[in-house]
Amino acid sequence: MSATIMSSWGPTVADDTLSRPLRVSRLVATSAEDGDRGPMVYMHPENARERLLIDGELAWVYGPRRHELATVRVDDGVKLGDVVLRDVVGASPSEIVRVIKPDLDSRGRRGALA
């Protein structure tokens, strides 16, 4: 059961529910000759649903050394609680990462017209 908190816009899902840690089960590295390449995170449908992510959407992958945007691929073959990373630098197998949906609704520090 997920916890909710109240904000000025109404109830939202608690941050800890949206960013539960996931274990890297495998890394895939592509080469320049590969037609399909670039940062991608494969995850179980339930893990994607918890994070409000859908197939093909961009998400932040926060690793122990750095973070970057990657395309989400929902895959039933990935074990619940695990992720497979393709071309994501800064994570190793068995390390813990967080996959988080970008917050595009907040203005951030730049202001409305930035």
DOVOVEX-378049 format. One line per 8 residues: number of its first residue (from 0); for each residue x, y, z of N, C-alpha, C, O. Coordinates in steps of 0.05 Angstrom, whole numbers, plus 5000, padded with zeros to 4 digits. Atoms other than C-alpha are relative to their C-alpha. Layout:
NUM) X:Y:Z:X:Y:Z:X:Y:Z:X:Y:Z ~ ...
END
This chain:
0) 5017:4977:5000:5000:5000:5000:5018:5025:5000:5037:5026:5016 ~ 4983:4976:5002:5030:5067:4981:4989:5022:5017:4965:5027:5020 ~ 5006:4978:4983:5032:5126:5027:4995:5025:4982:5006:5027:4960 ~ 5004:4975:5014:5006:5193:5004:5005:5024:5018:5003:5022:5042 ~ 4995:4976:4985:5024:5263:5025:4984:5022:4987:4977:5020:4963 ~ 5016:4978:5011:4986:5328:5015:5019:5022:4991:5038:5028:5005 ~ 4985:4977:5010:5015:5383:4973:4980:5022:4993:4956:5018:4995 ~ 5018:4979:5008:4988:5449:4949:4982:4993:4976:4962:5006:4971
8) 5015:5009:5023:4963:5413:4887:4982:4976:5006:4968:4967:4988 ~ 5017:5023:4993:4929:5356:4924:5018:4977:5009:5042:4980:5012 ~ 4985:5023:4990:4951:5286:4947:5019:4990:4978:5012:4989:4954 ~ 4981:5012:5018:5013:5256:4915:5012:4976:5013:5011:4973:5037 ~ 4988:5023:4989:5049:5191:4923:5027:5008:5012:5041:5024:5001 ~ 4976:4993:4985:5106:5194:4973:5025:4995:4983:5025:4976:4967 ~ 4976:5002:5016:5175:5203:4943:5013:4973:5003:5024:4962:4983 ~ 4987:5026:4996:5201:5138:4973:4987:4978:4984:5000:4958:4977
16) 5014:5020:5016:5149:5098:4935:5008:5003:4971:5011:4983:4957 ~ 4993:4995:5028:5168:5130:4868:5029:4995:4994:5037:4992:4971 ~ 4971:5003:5006:5243:5119:4877:5012:4977:5017:5035:4979:5025 ~ 4988:5023:4986:5252:5052:4912:5024:4990:4985:5024:4990:4960 ~ 4976:5009:5014:5321:5024:4897:4996:4974:4985:4979:4958:4992 ~ 5000:5024:5017:5331:4972:4843:5028:4990:4996:5047:5005:4996 ~ 4974:5012:5004:5388:4923:4833:5006:4997:4970:4989:4988:4955 ~ 4991:5004:5027:5427:4922:4768:5007:4971:4996:5025:4961:5009
24) 4995:5029:5004:5423:4850:4744:5019:4995:4977:5033:4975:4976 ~ 4983:5004:5023:5460:4860:4678:5005:5027:4986:4988:5045:4987 ~ 4993:4976:5016:5495:4913:4636:5004:4990:4971:5015:4969:4966 ~ 4997:5006:5029:5492:4914:4560:5014:5024:4988:5006:5047:4992 ~ 4985:4979:5014:5543:4954:4520:4998:4995:4970:5002:4973:4961 ~ 5002:5002:5029:5532:4968:4446:5025:5012:4988:5040:5026:5001 ~ 4978:4988:5014:5583:4986:4394:4990:5020:4979:4966:5022:4974 ~ 5007:4980:5020:5584:5040:4341:4985:4988:4976:4970:5002:4963
32) 5013:5013:5023:5561:4990:4288:4971:4992:5005:4956:4987:4987 ~ 5027:5009:4993:5497:4972:4326:4980:5022:4991:4984:5045:4996 ~ 5021:4982:5009:5434:5003:4296:4984:5011:5024:4976:5034:5024 ~ 5016:4992:4976:5398:5004:4363:5018:5004:5023:5028:4984:5035 ~ 4982:4994:4978:5440:5038:4415:4990:5024:5016:4971:5038:5008 ~ 5007:4977:4983:5437:5091:4470:4991:4990:5027:4984:4967:5031 ~ 5008:5007:4973:5419:5093:4543:4971:4989:5002:4952:5002:4992 ~ 5026:5012:4996:5361:5047:4561:4999:4984:5026:5019:4973:5034
40) 5003:5016:4975:5334:5016:4625:4976:4981:4995:4954:4990:4990 ~ 5021:5021:5002:5294:4951:4621:4991:4994:5028:5007:4989:5046 ~ 5011:5005:4974:5248:4940:4680:4974:4984:4999:4960:4984:4979 ~ 5024:5016:4997:5192:4895:4704:4975:5019:4999:4977:5042:5009 ~ 5024:4983:5002:5121:4922:4690:4991:5011:5027:4982:5034:5028 ~ 5009:4990:4974:5105:4928:4764:5018:5022:5010:5009:5041:5022 ~ 4981:4979:4992:5168:4968:4778:4995:5025:4985:4997:5047:4996 ~ 5007:4976:5016:5150:5015:4721:4974:5012:5009:4972:5037:5011
48) 5026:4989:4991:5079:5022:4745:5002:5015:5026:4990:5036:5030 ~ 4995:4986:4975:5102:5040:4815:5012:5028:4997:5006:5046:5012 ~ 4987:4974:5006:5143:5097:4785:4985:5017:4980:4995:5038:4972 ~ 5017:4985:5019:5087:5120:4739:5014:5003:4972:5011:5023:4959 ~ 4986:5000:5026:5131:5102:4678:4987:4982:4980:4975:4961:4988 ~ 5011:5017:5022:5108:5075:4611:5023:4994:4980:5043:5007:4980 ~ 4980:5009:5020:5146:5040:4555:5006:5023:4981:4988:5035:4970 ~ 4992:4980:5019:5186:5089:4513:5004:5028:5012:5014:5046:4999
56) 4997:4975:4986:5186:5145:4565:5029:5004:5010:5043:4984:5014 ~ 4974:4994:4988:5250:5179:4590:4999:5000:5030:4979:5009:5042 ~ 4999:5000:4971:5271:5169:4662:5029:5005:5008:5048:4998:4994 ~ 4973:4997:4989:5331:5189:4705:5008:4974:5013:4993:4962:5028 ~ 4988:5023:4987:5376:5131:4725:5022:5011:5018:5043:5021:5008 ~ 4980:4990:4981:5414:5151:4788:5016:4976:5010:5006:4959:5025 ~ 4982:5021:4991:5474:5106:4800:5017:5010:5022:5014:5033:5031 ~ 4983:4992:4978:5527:5108:4853:5021:5021:4992:5031:5036:5010
64) 4980:4981:5009:5574:5151:4811:4990:5023:4983:5003:5044:4982 ~ 5010:4979:5017:5531:5191:4764:4971:4994:4993:4960:4973:5001 ~ 5028:5005:5008:5461:5198:4734:4997:5010:4971:5011:5028:4962 ~ 5005:4992:5028:5434:5203:4663:4972:4992:4992:4959:4974:5005 ~ 5026:5007:5010:5370:5200:4624:5002:4975:4983:5021:4971:4968 ~ 5001:5024:5016:5351:5134:4593:4971:4994:4992:4952:5002:5005 ~ 5026:5008:5009:5292:5107:4553:4991:4975:5016:5007:4957:5020 ~ 5011:5023:4984:5247:5059:4593:4989:4979:4981:4974:4986:4962
72) 5012:5022:5014:5231:4991:4564:4988:4981:5021:5003:4971:5038 ~ 5014:5018:4982:5179:4950:4602:5003:4972:4989:4996:4967:4966 ~ 4993:5027:5009:5199:4877:4599:4992:4980:5021:5002:4981:5044 ~ 5008:5021:4981:5165:4817:4632:5023:4982:5008:5022:4968:5028 ~ 4978:5018:4995:5231:4780:4628:5019:5009:5022:5037:4994:5031 ~ 4983:4989:4979:5264:4825:4679:4988:4994:5027:4964:4998:5031 ~ 5009:5008:4973:5259:4801:4751:4990:5025:5015:5002:5046:5014 ~ 5011:4979:4983:5217:4844:4798:5022:5010:5019:5034:4994:5034
80) 4980:4989:4983:5264:4891:4835:5027:5003:4987:5046:5014:4999 ~ 4975:4998:5015:5319:4886:4782:4996:5019:4976:4974:5024:4967 ~ 5000:4986:5026:5337:4928:4721:5023:4990:4984:5043:4980:4994 ~ 4979:5005:5018:5379:4915:4660:5006:5027:4987:4988:5040:4977 ~ 4992:4974:5011:5419:4976:4636:5015:4996:4974:5033:4979:4973 ~ 4986:5001:5025:5441:4987:4565:5013:5028:4996:4999:5048:4997 ~ 4985:4975:5006:5495:5040:4551:4996:5021:5022:4996:5045:5016 ~ 5001:4981:4978:5487:5072:4620:5026:4997:5015:5033:4976:5026
88) 4974:4999:4987:5554:5092:4649:4997:5006:5029:4979:5022:5037 ~ 5000:4993:4972:5568:5094:4723:4986:4980:5018:4981:4986:5041 ~ 5013:5020:4984:5534:5030:4747:5013:4973:4993:5021:4969:4970 ~ 4990:5027:5004:5558:4958:4754:4980:4980:5009:4962:4986:5025 ~ 5019:5021:4991:5521:4892:4763:5001:4998:5031:5022:5000:5043 ~ 5006:5003:4972:5493:4882:4833:5000:5026:5016:4995:5026:5040 ~ 5003:4974:4986:5496:4956:4849:4971:5009:5000:4954:4999:4986 ~ 5027:4989:4996:5435:4995:4870:4997:5026:4984:5015:5043:4986
96) 5006:4975:5014:5404:5048:4825:4972:5008:5007:4956:4992:5017 ~ 5027:4990:4997:5342:5091:4828:4991:5009:4972:5006:5023:4958 ~ 5012:4992:5025:5298:5101:4767:4977:5019:5006:4958:5011:5019 ~ 5019:4980:4991:5258:5165:4773:4989:5015:4975:5004:5023:4957 ~ 5014:4985:5020:5207:5199:4728:5008:5029:5002:5007:5040:5024 ~ 4993:4971:4998:5230:5270:4710:4976:5017:5007:4953:5011:4999 ~ 5021:4982:4992:5189:5325:4742:4999:5023:4980:5015:5043:4982 ~ 5002:4980:5021:5168:5367:4682:4979:5021:5007:4976:5041:4992
104) 5020:4981:4992:5113:5404:4719:5010:5023:5017:4998:5044:5017 ~ 4989:4979:4984:5156:5444:4766:5017:5019:4984:5030:5011:4964 ~ 4985:4980:5015:5189:5507:4743:5030:4998:5006:5047:5005:4989 ~ 4972:5001:4992:5254:5495:4781:5010:5027:5007:4995:5045:5014 ~ 4987:4976:4992:5303:5551:4793:5000:5021:4978:5005:5045:4984 ~ 4997:4982:5022:5302:5583:4724:4977:5020:4996:4982:5041:4984 ~ 5023:4983:5004:5233:5614:4725:4982:4991:4977:4988:4970:4965 ~ 5020:5009:5018:5174:5610:4679:5008:5002:4970:4999:4986:4954
112) 4993:4996:5028:5206:5635:4614:5027:4988:4992:5035:4992:4969 ~ 4974:5012:5006:5272:5597:4617:4998:4977:4981:5018:4965:4974
END
